[in-house]
């Protein structure tokens, strides 16, 4: 339907409700279907055409014509009107030269392509995508149980259990963003079919909230650590220090004791986790409800950015009354740049406040504006648009847009084109298949040892060659993936931010010295050299090191996302890396970076007796020379190269480890071959059992191929 309307209306196609139905005389509906962008002006000028629209309760405009066409198509689909009568009426319009032959052929072809009873069939046969996903998981879990029952080695069973645990812990993260009053809480309540957020038990705060599933509802409150509180400038001398850096589980109705504005603990809260027994959350969908993008607390902003790096879908809400503001565009650009976000959903909320004409205008403007910003520069970014009235949905009114949005979420996470669910199922299947292949290899080798069969031995060598070829192919794919991920580690933006930070630091130092000089002058006191030196050294040392730490954290965050992508495609290849203690001072010594502040101190002291303008100029020149040091300027580039080299070394070590395991397996095989001639002939019973095990394993491997 959408394709058909686009073809006949082109750029004049409007955003309309796709579910409306129009039941009327087939001859009238045929005339309406014959209208298009080329003949609209001619049709609308005819009083009989306008009268048809009025008889259907519609106005004489483009919106009403397209609404009527959608309604007629849906009526045909549900067999409410006769397709043959509509085509017969269209043929008469052609004979009377109201439409031309090409227009008639196009309409006839489209109408004949409509499958009647489609809507009814869809309702009767629709299977939830998530059910298909879980059905495959259940089949694989059943196979996993069969593997347990075979009684293999502890290592094999441990691998199977680990694979099962991974799929059970698979989660899909939705990060919801938007300015204050965009309607995040109302929309999430509509999606969850429950008024969870914004209730008296869960007060609306500026905290980051994560919604997860649990059979019994409860909440978890996470608190800032002592170092984070210090960075935020929050003193905890009067607060219970034991809360800092901890997490506590509470009943949901107790949450307001920690998050409401009147709570003494509110400023200590880092994030809140809400556990609810709700349908949408059952499928390991985690919803991260972020503070408004107006939030000015930088640590919480960094926390949101961390979640962005792991999100599968970013949903950005815009109030339909003030959509696509500069603040929205800037926030989306910052979120997308340097991240792994490939799916962005723009949701226009509060659409019940606008008329259909007004809504079409806003949707058209928003799509145009977003495509201008993200269409060309980020060709990999998939942008979808939804118009939603969560209020209408919660009030039980039709055409809210919420159900369509839910269907999109399930299609995104569990549909045929869902990369994450597909890769996760394939990884689980591959892990189980690997365990079976390993057990099969061990069993075959045991049979080989007992039977002394040279033929089986040759088959084993052939299998070994195939494994070696497969391993080589896997290494090549891994190398390509690793290189692709490394190529995405662009730090040009970080270098620009670091340079800007240095300039702001220099300006802050100048302002601080000027204030000190002014204060001393007002009090007719002499400004001590020691005081000036302390201000210069502490401001520059602490400020530069703080900037360096921030940039390192961002670089590590991007490398972590790369590691996650590689681990998802090559299960078990990269192990979780334990974060080592990193000393920025040791790194600076290693690179020979020394903050030579003496000249700046000397300049500041000498220039104190000059006027403010002269003092500022002198400090500018001195600081420009100090901050112009190549080792300071190139810090971000050098650090990113250092961390990338560490990451590359980690990948090479993992490859080497896998190669060594393969070589060790070959050596074991050679030793076992040497023992073939010495096996006992009295092993028939054991051989029978081993052959049965081999048959079972082959059956399981065959079953895995069908999942």
C-alpha positions as CSV (number, residue, x, y, z in Angstrom):
1,X,0.0,0.0,0.0
2,X,2.7,2.4,1.0
3,X,4.7,1.7,-2.2
4,X,1.6,2.2,-4.3
5,X,0.7,5.6,-2.7
6,X,4.3,6.8,-3.1
7,X,4.2,5.9,-6.8
8,X,1.0,7.9,-7.6
9,X,1.6,10.8,-5.2
10,X,5.4,11.1,-5.1
11,X,6.5,13.9,-2.7
12,X,2.9,14.8,-2.0
13,X,2.3,11.5,-0.1
14,X,1.1,12.3,3.4
15,X,1.6,10.5,6.8
16,X,-1.8,8.8,7.4
17,X,-3.5,6.2,9.6
18,X,-3.0,2.9,7.6
19,X,-5.9,1.1,9.3
20,X,-8.9,3.3,8.2
21,X,-11.6,1.6,6.1
22,X,-14.0,3.2,3.6
23,X,-17.1,1.2,2.5
24,X,-19.1,2.8,-0.3
25,X,-20.4,2.2,-3.8
26,X,-17.6,0.6,-5.9
27,X,-18.1,3.2,-8.6
28,X,-17.4,6.1,-6.2
29,X,-14.4,4.4,-4.7
30,X,-13.0,3.7,-8.2
31,X,-13.1,7.5,-9.0
32,X,-11.3,8.2,-5.7
33,X,-8.6,5.6,-6.5
34,X,-8.1,7.1,-9.9
35,X,-7.0,10.4,-8.4
36,X,-3.2,11.1,-8.3
37,X,-0.7,13.9,-8.1
38,X,-0.9,14.6,-11.9
39,X,-4.8,14.9,-12.1
40,X,-5.6,16.1,-8.6
41,X,-6.2,19.7,-9.6
42,X,-8.6,18.6,-12.4
43,X,-10.5,16.1,-10.2
44,X,-10.9,18.5,-7.2
45,X,-12.4,21.1,-9.4
46,X,-15.3,18.8,-10.3
47,X,-18.3,19.2,-8.0
48,X,-19.3,15.5,-8.3
49,X,-15.8,14.5,-7.1
50,X,-16.1,16.8,-4.1
51,X,-19.6,15.5,-3.4
52,X,-18.2,11.9,-3.2
53,X,-15.7,13.1,-0.5
54,X,-18.5,14.9,1.4
55,X,-20.7,11.8,1.4
56,X,-17.9,9.9,3.2
57,X,-17.6,12.6,5.8
58,X,-14.4,14.0,4.3
59,X,-13.2,17.4,3.2
60,X,-12.2,18.3,-0.3
61,X,-8.4,18.3,0.1
62,X,-5.3,16.0,-0.6
63,X,-5.4,14.6,2.9
64,X,-9.0,13.4,2.5
65,X,-8.4,11.9,-0.9
66,X,-5.4,9.8,0.3
67,X,-7.4,8.8,3.4
68,X,-10.2,7.6,1.2
69,X,-7.8,5.6,-1.0
70,X,-6.3,3.9,2.0
71,X,-9.8,3.1,3.3
72,X,-10.9,1.7,-0.1
73,X,-7.7,-0.6,-0.3
74,X,-8.4,-1.9,3.3
75,X,-12.0,-2.5,2.4
76,X,-10.9,-4.6,-0.5
77,X,-8.4,-6.5,1.7
78,X,-11.2,-7.5,4.1
79,X,-13.7,-8.4,1.3
80,X,-16.0,-5.6,2.3
81,X,-16.3,-4.4,-1.3
82,X,-16.0,-6.2,-4.7
83,X,-12.6,-6.0,-6.4
84,X,-14.1,-6.9,-9.8
85,X,-16.7,-4.1,-9.6
86,X,-14.0,-1.6,-8.7
87,X,-11.8,-2.7,-11.7
88,X,-15.0,-2.6,-14.0
89,X,-15.7,0.9,-12.9
90,X,-12.0,1.9,-13.5
91,X,-12.3,0.5,-17.0
92,X,-15.3,2.8,-17.7
93,X,-13.2,5.7,-16.5
94,X,-10.6,4.8,-19.1
95,X,-13.2,4.4,-21.9
96,X,-14.5,7.9,-21.1
97,X,-10.9,9.3,-21.2
98,X,-11.0,10.3,-17.5
99,X,-7.9,8.3,-17.0
100,X,-5.4,7.0,-19.6
101,X,-4.5,3.4,-20.4
102,X,-1.3,3.5,-18.4
103,X,-3.0,4.7,-15.3
104,X,-5.7,2.0,-15.7
105,X,-3.1,-0.8,-16.2
106,X,-1.2,0.4,-13.1
107,X,-4.4,0.4,-10.9
108,X,-5.6,-2.9,-12.2
109,X,-2.2,-4.5,-11.5
110,X,-2.1,-3.2,-8.0
111,X,-5.7,-4.2,-7.2
112,X,-5.1,-7.8,-8.5
113,X,-1.9,-8.0,-6.3
114,X,-4.0,-7.5,-3.2
115,X,-4.7,-10.7,-1.3
116,X,-8.2,-10.6,0.1
117,X,-8.6,-11.8,3.6
118,X,-4.9,-10.8,4.3
119,X,-5.9,-9.0,7.5
120,X,-7.9,-11.9,8.7
121,X,-5.1,-14.4,7.9
122,X,-2.5,-12.1,9.6
123,X,-4.6,-12.1,12.8
124,X,-5.2,-15.8,12.8
125,X,-1.7,-17.0,11.9
126,X,0.5,-14.3,13.4
127,X,3.2,-15.8,15.6
128,X,5.2,-13.5,17.9
129,X,8.7,-13.1,16.7
130,X,9.9,-13.5,20.2
131,X,8.2,-16.9,20.5
132,X,10.1,-18.1,17.5
133,X,13.3,-16.8,19.1
134,X,12.6,-18.6,22.4
135,X,11.5,-21.8,20.5
136,X,15.0,-22.0,19.0
137,X,16.5,-21.4,22.4
138,X,14.3,-24.1,24.0
139,X,15.5,-26.6,21.2
140,X,19.1,-25.7,21.8
141,X,18.6,-26.0,25.6
142,X,17.1,-29.5,25.1
143,X,20.2,-30.4,23.0
144,X,22.4,-29.0,25.8
145,X,20.6,-31.4,28.3
146,X,21.3,-34.3,26.0
147,X,25.0,-33.4,26.0
148,X,25.0,-33.3,29.8
149,X,23.4,-36.8,29.9
150,X,26.2,-38.3,27.7
151,X,28.6,-38.0,30.6
152,X,31.5,-36.4,28.9
153,X,34.5,-34.7,30.5
154,X,34.1,-31.9,33.1
155,X,35.6,-29.5,30.6
156,X,33.1,-30.4,27.9
157,X,30.1,-30.1,30.3
158,X,31.6,-26.8,31.6
159,X,31.7,-25.4,28.1
160,X,28.1,-26.5,27.4
161,X,27.0,-24.8,30.6
162,X,28.9,-21.7,29.8
163,X,27.3,-21.5,26.4
164,X,23.9,-21.9,27.9
165,X,24.6,-19.2,30.5
166,X,25.6,-16.7,27.8
167,X,22.3,-17.1,25.9
168,X,20.3,-16.8,29.2
169,X,22.2,-13.6,30.1
170,X,21.7,-12.1,26.6
171,X,20.1,-8.7,26.9
172,X,18.8,-6.1,24.6
173,X,19.4,-2.5,25.7
174,X,17.0,0.3,24.8
175,X,18.3,3.8,25.8
176,X,15.6,6.4,25.9
177,X,16.6,10.0,25.7
178,X,15.0,13.4,25.2
179,X,14.6,16.8,26.7
180,X,12.6,17.4,29.8
181,X,8.8,17.2,29.2
182,X,9.4,15.0,26.1
183,X,7.1,12.4,27.7
184,X,9.6,9.6,28.5
185,X,7.8,8.3,31.6
186,X,4.4,8.3,29.9
187,X,5.7,6.5,26.8
188,X,7.5,3.9,28.9
189,X,4.4,3.3,31.0
190,X,2.4,2.8,27.8
191,X,5.0,0.3,26.4
192,X,5.0,-1.6,29.7
193,X,1.2,-1.5,30.0
194,X,1.6,-0.4,33.6
195,X,2.0,3.0,35.3
196,X,5.4,2.4,36.8
197,X,7.3,5.6,36.2
198,X,6.2,8.9,37.6
199,X,4.0,7.3,40.3
200,X,4.1,8.1,44.0
201,X,6.1,5.0,44.6
202,X,8.6,5.8,41.9
203,X,9.0,9.6,41.9
204,X,10.4,11.3,38.8
205,X,13.9,12.4,39.5
206,X,17.0,13.3,37.6
207,X,18.5,9.8,38.3
208,X,19.3,7.3,35.5
209,X,16.7,4.4,35.8
210,X,17.1,0.9,34.4
211,X,14.0,-1.3,34.0
212,X,14.6,-5.0,34.2
213,X,12.5,-8.2,34.7
214,X,12.0,-10.0,38.0
215,X,9.2,-12.3,39.0
216,X,8.7,-10.3,42.2
217,X,9.0,-6.5,41.9
218,X,11.7,-4.7,43.8
219,X,14.2,-1.9,43.3
220,X,18.0,-1.5,43.6
221,X,19.6,1.8,44.4
222,X,23.2,2.3,43.3
223,X,25.3,5.0,45.0
224,X,28.2,7.1,43.8
225,X,31.6,6.0,45.1
226,X,33.7,8.2,47.3
227,X,35.9,9.3,44.5
228,X,32.9,10.1,42.3
229,X,31.3,12.1,45.1
230,X,34.6,14.0,45.5
231,X,34.6,14.7,41.8
232,X,31.0,15.9,42.0
233,X,32.0,18.2,45.0
234,X,29.5,16.4,47.4
235,X,30.7,16.1,51.0
236,X,29.6,13.0,52.8
237,X,30.8,13.9,56.3
238,X,27.2,14.1,57.5
239,X,26.0,11.1,55.4
240,X,26.5,7.4,56.1
241,X,29.8,6.7,54.5
242,X,28.9,3.0,54.1
243,X,26.4,3.9,51.3
244,X,29.2,5.3,49.1
245,X,30.0,2.9,46.2
246,X,27.4,0.4,47.4
247,X,24.1,-1.0,46.1
248,X,21.0,-1.9,48.2
249,X,17.9,-3.8,47.3
250,X,14.6,-2.4,48.6
251,X,10.9,-2.6,48.0
252,X,9.6,-0.4,45.3
253,X,7.5,1.6,47.6
254,X,10.6,2.5,49.6
255,X,12.3,4.1,46.6
256,X,11.1,7.6,47.4
257,X,13.0,7.5,50.7
258,X,16.2,7.6,48.6
259,X,15.3,9.5,45.4
260,X,12.8,12.2,46.4
261,X,14.1,15.8,46.7
262,X,13.4,15.7,50.5
263,X,15.6,12.6,51.0
264,X,19.0,13.1,52.6
265,X,20.3,10.3,50.4
266,X,19.1,11.7,47.1
267,X,22.4,13.4,46.1
268,X,24.3,10.2,46.7
269,X,22.2,8.2,44.2
270,X,24.0,7.3,41.0
271,X,21.3,5.2,39.3
272,X,18.1,3.2,40.1
273,X,17.2,-0.3,38.9
274,X,13.5,-1.1,38.8
275,X,12.6,-4.8,38.6
276,X,9.1,-5.6,37.4
277,X,7.1,-8.7,36.3
278,X,6.1,-7.2,32.9
279,X,5.7,-8.8,29.5
280,X,8.1,-6.5,27.6
281,X,10.9,-7.0,30.1
282,X,10.6,-10.8,30.2
283,X,12.6,-11.2,27.0
284,X,15.7,-9.7,28.6
285,X,14.9,-6.3,27.2
286,X,16.4,-3.6,29.5
287,X,15.1,-0.1,29.2
288,X,17.5,2.7,30.3
289,X,15.5,5.8,31.1
290,X,18.0,8.6,31.0
291,X,17.8,12.0,32.7
292,X,16.8,14.8,30.3
293,X,19.5,15.9,27.9
294,X,19.4,19.2,29.8
295,X,21.1,17.5,32.7
296,X,24.3,19.4,33.6
297,X,26.0,16.9,35.9
298,X,29.0,15.8,33.9
299,X,29.5,12.4,35.7
300,X,25.9,11.4,35.1
301,X,26.3,12.5,31.4
302,X,29.4,10.2,31.3
303,X,27.3,7.4,32.8
304,X,24.7,7.9,30.0
305,X,27.5,7.8,27.4
306,X,28.7,4.5,28.8
307,X,25.3,3.0,28.4
308,X,25.2,4.4,24.9
309,X,28.2,2.4,24.0
310,X,26.4,-0.8,24.8
311,X,22.9,0.1,23.6
312,X,21.2,-1.9,20.8
313,X,18.7,0.8,20.0
314,X,18.6,4.5,20.8
315,X,15.1,6.0,21.2
316,X,15.1,9.8,21.2
317,X,11.8,11.5,22.1
318,X,10.8,14.9,20.8
319,X,7.7,16.8,21.9
320,X,5.7,17.3,18.7
321,X,5.1,20.9,19.7
322,X,8.9,21.7,19.7
323,X,10.6,19.0,17.6
324,X,14.1,18.9,16.2
325,X,15.6,21.6,18.3
326,X,19.3,22.4,18.1
327,X,19.7,20.7,21.5
328,X,18.1,17.5,20.1
329,X,20.4,17.5,17.0
330,X,23.6,18.2,19.0
331,X,22.8,15.5,21.5
332,X,22.1,12.9,18.8
333,X,25.3,13.9,16.9
334,X,27.4,13.5,20.1
335,X,25.7,10.2,20.9
336,X,26.2,8.7,17.5
337,X,29.8,10.0,16.9
338,X,32.4,7.4,17.9
339,X,29.7,5.0,19.1
340,X,28.4,1.7,17.7
341,X,24.8,2.9,17.5
342,X,23.4,1.9,14.1
343,X,19.6,2.1,14.9
344,X,18.0,5.4,15.9
345,X,14.3,5.9,16.5
346,X,12.8,9.4,16.6
347,X,9.5,9.4,18.5
348,X,7.3,12.4,18.2
349,X,5.2,12.5,21.4
350,X,1.9,14.2,22.4
351,X,0.6,14.0,18.8
352,X,-2.9,14.1,20.2
353,X,-2.4,17.9,20.6
354,X,-2.2,18.5,16.9
355,X,-4.6,18.1,14.0
356,X,-3.8,15.7,11.2
357,X,-2.7,18.5,8.9
358,X,-0.4,20.0,11.6
359,X,1.0,16.5,12.4
360,X,1.8,15.9,8.7
361,X,3.6,19.2,8.5
362,X,5.7,18.4,11.7
363,X,6.5,14.9,10.5
364,X,7.6,16.2,7.1
365,X,9.8,18.9,8.7
366,X,11.3,16.5,11.2
367,X,12.2,13.9,8.6
368,X,13.7,16.5,6.3
369,X,15.7,18.0,9.2
370,X,17.0,14.7,10.5
371,X,17.9,13.5,7.0
372,X,19.9,16.7,6.4
373,X,21.9,16.0,9.5
374,X,22.3,12.3,9.4
375,X,21.4,11.1,5.9
376,X,24.7,11.7,4.2
377,X,27.3,11.8,7.0
378,X,26.2,8.6,8.7
379,X,25.1,6.3,5.9
380,X,25.2,3.3,8.2
381,X,22.8,4.9,10.7
382,X,19.2,3.6,10.3
383,X,16.7,6.2,11.4
384,X,13.0,5.4,11.9
385,X,10.2,7.7,12.8
386,X,7.1,7.1,15.0
387,X,4.3,9.4,16.0
388,X,2.8,8.4,19.4
389,X,0.2,9.5,21.8
390,X,1.0,7.5,25.0
391,X,-1.9,9.4,26.7
392,X,-4.4,8.0,24.1
393,X,-3.0,4.5,24.6
394,X,-3.3,4.6,28.4
395,X,-6.8,6.1,28.1
396,X,-7.8,3.2,25.8
397,X,-8.2,5.3,22.7
398,X,-7.3,4.0,19.2
399,X,-4.6,5.1,16.8
400,X,-2.0,5.8,19.6
401,X,1.0,4.5,17.6
402,X,2.2,2.5,20.7
403,X,1.3,-1.0,19.3
404,X,3.2,-0.2,16.0
405,X,6.2,0.9,18.1
406,X,6.1,-2.3,20.1
407,X,6.0,-4.4,16.9
408,X,9.0,-2.5,15.6
409,X,10.9,-3.3,18.9
410,X,10.2,-7.0,18.6
411,X,11.0,-7.0,14.9
412,X,14.3,-5.2,15.6
413,X,15.4,-7.6,18.4
414,X,13.9,-10.9,17.3
415,X,13.0,-10.5,13.6
416,X,14.8,-12.2,10.7
417,X,17.1,-9.2,10.3
418,X,18.1,-8.9,13.9
419,X,21.9,-9.3,13.8
420,X,22.3,-9.6,17.6
421,X,19.7,-12.4,18.2
422,X,20.9,-14.2,15.0
423,X,24.6,-14.0,16.1
424,X,23.8,-15.1,19.6
425,X,21.8,-18.1,18.5
426,X,24.5,-19.0,16.0
427,X,27.1,-18.6,18.7
428,X,25.2,-20.9,21.1
429,X,24.6,-23.4,18.4
430,X,28.3,-23.2,17.4
431,X,29.5,-23.7,21.0
432,X,27.2,-26.8,21.5
433,X,28.4,-28.1,18.1
434,X,32.0,-27.5,19.1
435,X,31.5,-29.5,22.4
436,X,29.9,-32.4,20.4
437,X,32.7,-32.3,17.8
438,X,35.3,-32.3,20.6
439,X,33.5,-35.3,22.3
440,X,33.1,-37.0,19.0
441,X,36.8,-36.5,18.3
442,X,37.7,-38.0,21.7
443,X,35.3,-40.9,21.2
444,X,36.6,-41.6,17.7
445,X,40.1,-41.5,18.9
446,X,39.3,-43.9,21.7
447,X,37.7,-46.3,19.2
448,X,40.8,-45.8,17.1
449,X,43.1,-46.7,20.0
450,X,41.1,-49.8,20.8
451,X,40.5,-51.0,17.2
452,X,43.9,-50.2,15.8
453,X,42.3,-49.3,12.5
454,X,44.7,-47.6,10.1
455,X,41.7,-46.6,8.0
456,X,40.1,-44.8,10.9
457,X,43.5,-43.2,11.6
458,X,43.7,-41.9,8.0
459,X,40.2,-40.5,8.4
460,X,41.3,-38.8,11.6
461,X,44.2,-37.2,9.8
462,X,41.8,-36.0,7.1
463,X,39.6,-34.5,9.8
464,X,42.6,-32.9,11.3
465,X,43.5,-31.2,8.0
466,X,39.9,-30.0,7.7
467,X,40.1,-28.5,11.2
468,X,43.4,-26.8,10.3
469,X,41.9,-25.3,7.2
470,X,38.8,-24.1,9.2
471,X,41.1,-22.6,11.9
472,X,43.1,-20.8,9.2
473,X,39.8,-19.4,7.7
474,X,38.7,-18.3,11.2
475,X,42.0,-16.5,11.8
476,X,41.6,-14.7,8.5
477,X,38.1,-13.6,9.3
478,X,39.2,-12.6,12.8
479,X,42.1,-10.5,11.4
480,X,39.7,-8.7,9.1
481,X,37.2,-8.0,11.8
482,X,39.9,-6.8,14.2
483,X,41.2,-4.4,11.5
484,X,37.7,-3.1,10.8
485,X,37.2,-2.4,14.5
486,X,40.6,-0.7,14.9
487,X,39.9,1.5,11.8
488,X,36.8,2.8,13.7
489,X,38.9,4.1,16.6
490,X,38.9,7.7,15.3
491,X,40.3,10.1,17.9
492,X,40.3,13.2,15.9
493,X,37.4,14.5,17.9
494,X,39.1,13.7,21.2
495,X,42.2,15.6,20.1
496,X,40.1,18.7,19.3
497,X,38.3,18.4,22.7
498,X,41.7,18.0,24.5
499,X,43.0,21.1,22.7
500,X,39.9,23.1,23.7
501,X,40.3,21.8,27.3
502,X,43.9,23.2,27.4
503,X,42.7,26.6,26.2
504,X,40.0,26.7,28.8
505,X,42.5,25.7,31.5
506,X,44.8,28.5,30.4
507,X,41.9,31.0,30.5
508,X,40.9,29.7,34.0
509,X,44.5,30.2,35.3
510,X,44.6,33.8,34.0
511,X,41.3,34.6,35.6
512,X,42.4,33.1,38.9
513,X,45.7,35.1,39.0
514,X,43.9,38.3,38.0
515,X,41.4,37.8,40.9
516,X,44.2,37.1,43.3
517,X,46.0,40.3,42.1
518,X,42.9,42.4,42.3
519,X,42.1,41.1,45.8
520,X,45.6,41.8,47.1
521,X,45.4,45.3,45.6
522,X,42.1,46.1,47.2
523,X,43.5,45.0,50.6
524,X,46.8,46.8,49.9
525,X,48.7,43.6,50.4
526,X,51.6,42.2,48.5
527,X,50.9,39.1,46.6
528,X,53.4,36.4,47.7
529,X,55.5,34.7,45.1
530,X,54.8,31.3,46.8
531,X,51.1,31.9,46.4
532,X,51.4,32.6,42.7
533,X,53.7,29.6,42.2
534,X,51.2,27.4,44.0
535,X,48.3,28.6,41.9
536,X,50.1,28.1,38.6
537,X,51.5,24.7,39.4
538,X,48.4,23.3,41.0
539,X,46.1,24.6,38.3
540,X,48.2,23.4,35.4
541,X,49.3,20.0,36.9
542,X,45.9,19.0,38.2
543,X,44.0,20.4,35.2
544,X,46.1,18.8,32.5
545,X,46.2,15.4,34.3
546,X,42.4,15.6,34.7
547,X,42.0,16.2,31.0
548,X,44.3,13.3,30.2
549,X,42.4,11.0,32.4
550,X,39.1,11.9,30.8
551,X,40.5,11.3,27.3
552,X,42.0,7.9,28.4
553,X,38.6,6.9,29.7
554,X,37.0,7.7,26.4
555,X,39.6,5.8,24.4
556,X,39.2,2.8,26.7
557,X,35.4,3.0,26.3
558,X,35.8,2.8,22.5
559,X,38.2,-0.1,22.7
560,X,35.8,-1.9,25.0
561,X,33.1,-1.6,22.4
562,X,35.5,-3.0,19.8
563,X,36.3,-5.9,22.1
564,X,32.6,-6.5,22.6
565,X,31.9,-6.7,18.9
566,X,34.8,-9.1,18.3
567,X,33.7,-11.3,21.2
568,X,30.2,-11.4,19.9
569,X,31.3,-12.7,16.5
570,X,34.1,-15.0,17.8
571,X,32.7,-16.5,21.0
572,X,35.3,-17.4,23.6
573,X,38.2,-15.8,21.7
574,X,38.8,-12.7,23.8
575,X,38.5,-13.2,27.5
576,X,37.1,-10.5,29.8
577,X,40.0,-8.2,30.5
578,X,40.6,-7.3,34.1
579,X,41.2,-3.5,34.4
580,X,44.8,-3.0,35.6
581,X,45.7,0.0,37.7
582,X,47.0,2.7,35.4
583,X,49.1,5.5,36.8
584,X,49.0,8.6,34.6
585,X,52.2,9.9,36.3
586,X,54.1,6.7,35.4
587,X,52.9,7.0,31.8
588,X,54.0,10.7,31.7
589,X,57.5,9.6,32.9
590,X,57.6,6.8,30.4
591,X,56.9,9.3,27.6
592,X,59.2,12.0,29.0
593,X,56.4,14.5,29.5
594,X,57.3,17.1,32.1
595,X,55.2,20.1,33.0
596,X,57.8,22.9,33.0
597,X,55.7,25.5,34.9
598,X,58.7,27.5,36.1
599,X,58.6,30.0,33.2
600,X,54.9,30.5,33.7
601,X,55.4,31.1,37.4
602,X,58.3,33.5,36.7
603,X,56.2,35.4,34.1
604,X,53.2,35.7,36.5
605,X,55.3,37.0,39.3
606,X,57.2,39.5,37.1
607,X,53.9,40.8,35.6
608,X,52.0,41.3,38.8
609,X,52.9,45.0,39.0
610,X,51.7,45.7,35.5
611,X,48.1,46.5,34.6
612,X,45.5,43.9,34.0
613,X,45.8,44.1,30.2
614,X,49.6,43.8,30.3
615,X,49.4,41.0,32.8
616,X,46.9,39.1,30.6
617,X,49.0,39.6,27.5
618,X,52.2,38.3,29.3
619,X,50.4,35.3,30.7
620,X,48.9,34.5,27.3
621,X,52.3,34.4,25.7
622,X,53.8,32.3,28.5
623,X,50.9,29.8,28.6
624,X,50.9,29.5,24.8
625,X,54.6,28.6,24.9
626,X,54.0,26.2,27.8
627,X,51.0,24.4,26.2
628,X,52.6,24.4,22.8
629,X,55.0,21.7,24.0
630,X,54.6,18.9,21.3
631,X,54.5,16.2,23.9
632,X,51.5,17.8,25.6
633,X,49.7,18.7,22.3
634,X,50.1,15.2,20.9
635,X,49.1,13.4,24.2
636,X,45.8,12.1,22.9
637,X,47.3,10.7,19.7
638,X,50.2,9.0,21.5
639,X,47.9,7.6,24.2
640,X,45.4,6.2,21.7
641,X,48.3,4.6,19.8
642,X,49.6,3.2,23.0
643,X,46.2,1.7,24.0
644,X,45.6,0.4,20.4
645,X,49.0,-1.3,20.5
646,X,48.0,-2.9,23.8
647,X,44.7,-4.1,22.2
648,X,46.5,-5.4,19.1
649,X,48.9,-7.3,21.4
650,X,46.0,-8.8,23.3
651,X,44.5,-10.0,20.0
652,X,47.9,-11.5,18.8
653,X,48.3,-13.2,22.2
654,X,44.8,-14.8,21.9
655,X,45.6,-16.0,18.4
656,X,49.0,-17.5,19.5
657,X,47.2,-19.2,22.5
658,X,44.7,-20.8,20.1
659,X,47.5,-21.9,17.8
660,X,49.4,-23.5,20.6
661,X,46.3,-25.4,21.8
662,X,45.9,-26.7,18.2
663,X,49.6,-27.8,18.0
664,X,49.3,-29.6,21.4
665,X,46.3,-31.5,20.1
666,X,48.3,-32.6,17.1
667,X,51.1,-33.8,19.3
668,X,48.6,-35.8,21.4
669,X,47.3,-37.4,18.3
670,X,50.8,-38.5,17.2
671,X,51.5,-40.1,20.6
672,X,48.2,-42.0,20.5
673,X,48.9,-43.3,17.0
674,X,52.2,-44.8,18.4
675,X,50.1,-46.8,20.9
676,X,47.7,-48.3,18.3
677,X,49.6,-51.5,17.8
678,X,49.7,-52.3,21.5
679,X,45.9,-52.2,22.2
680,X,44.2,-55.2,23.7
681,X,41.9,-57.4,21.6
682,X,39.6,-57.9,24.6
683,X,37.7,-54.6,24.1
684,X,34.6,-55.5,22.2
685,X,32.2,-54.4,25.0
686,X,34.0,-51.1,25.4
687,X,34.0,-50.6,21.7
688,X,30.3,-51.2,21.5
689,X,29.7,-48.5,24.1
690,X,31.9,-46.1,22.4
691,X,30.2,-46.7,19.1
692,X,26.9,-46.0,20.7
693,X,28.2,-42.8,22.1
694,X,29.5,-41.8,18.7
695,X,26.1,-42.5,17.1
696,X,24.4,-40.3,19.8
697,X,26.9,-37.5,19.1
698,X,26.4,-37.7,15.4
699,X,22.6,-37.6,15.9
700,X,23.0,-34.5,18.1
701,X,25.2,-32.7,15.6
702,X,22.6,-33.5,12.9
703,X,19.9,-32.2,15.1
704,X,21.8,-29.0,15.6
705,X,22.0,-28.4,11.9
706,X,18.2,-28.4,11.7
707,X,17.7,-25.8,14.5
